[in-house]
Each structure stands twice: as structure tokens, then as C-alpha cells.
């Protein structure tokens, strides 16, 4: 699979679309099976049509995040602050 223009980073294996859920005329969801598990992406319905995405399509999942939220669970072995 060729790397899309503008993509950066090391070698990334192709991922496979496992589900396409069209929720509305503008926004839909796509489930992508990656080496790390299933990632659900929100994508425009127009992009799904333009890219001809369907179950079984090979894609490159590039993950971009501006925020990461980390939470802890109370553990019976530790006192909560």
C-alpha cells in the first residue's frame, strides 16, 4: 500500500475497515482494525463516498490527538488522596 502524501512516521502496516456506520447525511463512523485493536473514527459521509470506503478496505490509520486524558481507578491496596 502506498503512503499518502504528507504522511509521516515509520513503517505502518495497513489496517482494515471492519464496519461503516452511517449515522446521518453529514457524519458517519468507521471501525478500523489496527495492530493495537479497533479504532472508531468519525468521518464525513461525503469522505466515505469519495474514498470508496467499505468493509474490507485497506487503509492507513493516522492518529492525531490534541488532548490525552488519563484517569486512575481507586485501588483497594492504595489509599485515595
SVG drawing of the C-alpha trace seen along z (x, -y; Angstrom):
<svg xmlns="http://www.w3.org/2000/svg" viewBox="-29 -20 39 27">
<polyline fill="none" stroke="black" stroke-width="0.4" points="0.0,0.0 1.4,-3.4 1.9,-6.0 -0.4,-9.0 1.3,-12.3 2.0,-14.2 2.1,-11.1 5.0,-11.0 6.4,-8.4 7.9,-5.0 6.6,-2.0 2.9,-1.5 1.0,1.7 -2.2,1.3 -5.3,1.5 -8.7,2.9 -12.2,1.4 -14.4,3.7 -17.6,1.6 -19.1,-1.5 -21.9,-3.0 -23.7,-5.9 -25.4,-7.9 -26.5,-10.8 -26.3,-12.7 -23.1,-14.5 -21.2,-12.5 -20.6,-8.7 -18.3,-6.3 -15.8,-3.8 -14.3,-1.0 -10.7,-0.2 -8.9,2.9 -5.3,2.0 -2.5,3.9 -3.4,2.2 -7.2,3.1 -10.2,1.5 -10.3,-2.3 -13.5,-4.1 -13.1,-7.2 -15.7,-9.9 -15.6,-10.9 -17.8,-12.8 -20.3,-10.7 -19.0,-12.5 -15.5,-11.3 -16.7,-7.7 -18.2,-8.0 -15.3,-9.9 -12.7,-7.4 -15.0,-4.5 -14.6,-3.1 -16.3,0.2 -15.8,3.2 -12.6,4.9 -11.0,1.7 -7.3,1.4 -6.5,-2.0 -3.7,-3.7 -4.9,-4.9 -3.1,-8.0 -4.0,-9.0 -3.8,-12.7 -4.7,-13.9 -4.5,-17.3 -5.5,-16.0 -5.0,-12.9 -6.9,-12.3 -5.6,-9.9 -7.6,-8.8 -6.9,-6.3 -9.2,-3.8 -9.2,-3.6 -7.3,-0.5 -8.1,1.3 -4.4,1.6 -3.9,-2.2 -5.5,-4.9 -7.3,-7.6 -5.9,-11.1"/>
</svg>
